[in-house]
Amino acid sequence: MSTSSVKLTREQLYQEVWKTPIHRLSVKYGLSDVGLAKACKRMDIPRPPRGYWRLKEVGAKVSQTSLPKAKESTQLEITFAPLSDRPKRGWKRGEQGYRAPTPLLDISETLQDPHPLIDSSKTRLEALSENKSGLLIAKVKRCLDLQVSRIHLDRCLRLLDAVFKEWELRGNYVAIDTSGDKGVTVLRAGEEEIQVSIVEEVKEFELEPTEEEILHPKWTWKKRSEMRPTGNLTVYLSGDYIANARTFHRRYRDGQDAPIEKKGARIIDAALQYLEQRKAHHEEMERERQMWEERRRQRAIEEKKREKKARKREKKRKRLKKEKRRVEELLEDSEQWAEAQRLRSFIEAYRAKFSEEMDEPENSEWVQWATQVADGLDPLCKEDQEIRQKIDRELEAL
């Protein structure tokens, strides 16, 4: 990319997006795919659906979505900053350019006016008994998804209380999904959601020998151990797949230098980023579905046109075949008529030559027979022709 900034209008970026795949165009302007997609969304620029470039590559017919008319809130211009002007490490790109690192989430030292889900779950969790590993695990569905020791329960509740309140301040909401076998805590934004849970790490510890064992040789001691909480917490974010059937997972571990209380804002940012990607994925899948529906509709229309043309061709073929048959019959009839006329002329000539002998039975019988043959050939003599056809059928039957 050039070291000078690049300024594009809405129409120019629209042409670029439909000219070059977005993963290449994002590299050209020093952005991520998601960052460039967000820019297109702010500028109300339609993007090619999934599979568009592959179809275009193999020569398939594809259509380009026209640029809609700009609204009052639509961004009309965008400036891509040069690489030399990028801030130092730790700064992140936001919708309006680079911004400073995410500030820490304000977590109170005590629960003050807790979120309703925190308040109801706190009562249920405090009433539980610890399991063999020393963790509190709720068996009821209407409870936060926590697996922590009693000593760290307050930490978890204060962290989630801050996360929930900040999440709802951004126009989203929190719920406990009870549709499955157990309750699942979810952060929701619109129709998308992501699961959040906190689990405390447990570790196996070897137990000390009993007083009775100490009185005996060491090799006789029984090795005994038990699982105990370590105090190290992990926040899990889990979501459904975004693309290529890959599920979403993020873990934020409790460290000595960076406890999870310092990662609350990062947790929120990661959840929001995932939900935005998930929404963009659904929108892209919907655009792709509409594209394929349009292609199927066009194929159906073309198939109907082909069937209509085929029916017209078949109708024309039958008409021409019928006409050809009529012409052949006409020619055949004319030839038979000419043959009949030739026979009649011959019969008249025979009569004229042997007029004195016509009274004889043989001659008169012959003339009568010859006349019947001529009439049988003449297509204009229908009755005689029917008689001839009857004779032909009788002969064929023999």
Buried (B, 14 or more C-beta within 10 A) or exposed (E): BEEEEBEBEBEEBBEBBBEBEBEEBBBBBBBEBBBBBBBBBBBBBBBBBBBBBEBBEEEEEBEEBEBEEBEEEEBEEBEBBEEEEEEEEEEEBEEEEEEEEBEEBEBEEEBEEBBEBBEBBBEBBEEBEEEEBBBBBBEEBEBBBBBBBBEBBBBBBBBBBBBBBBBEEEEBEBEBBEEEEBBBBBBBBEEBBBBBBBBBBBEEEEEEBEEEBEEEEEEEEEEEEEBBBBEBBBBBBBBBEBEEEEEBEBEBEBEEEEBBBBBBBBBBEBBBEBBBBBBBBBBBEEBBEEBEEEBEEEEEEEEEEEEEEEEEEEEEEEEEEEEEEEEEEEEEBEEBBEBBEEBBEEBEEBBEEEEEEEEEEEBEEBBEEBBBBBBBBBBEBEEBBEBBEEEEEEEEEE
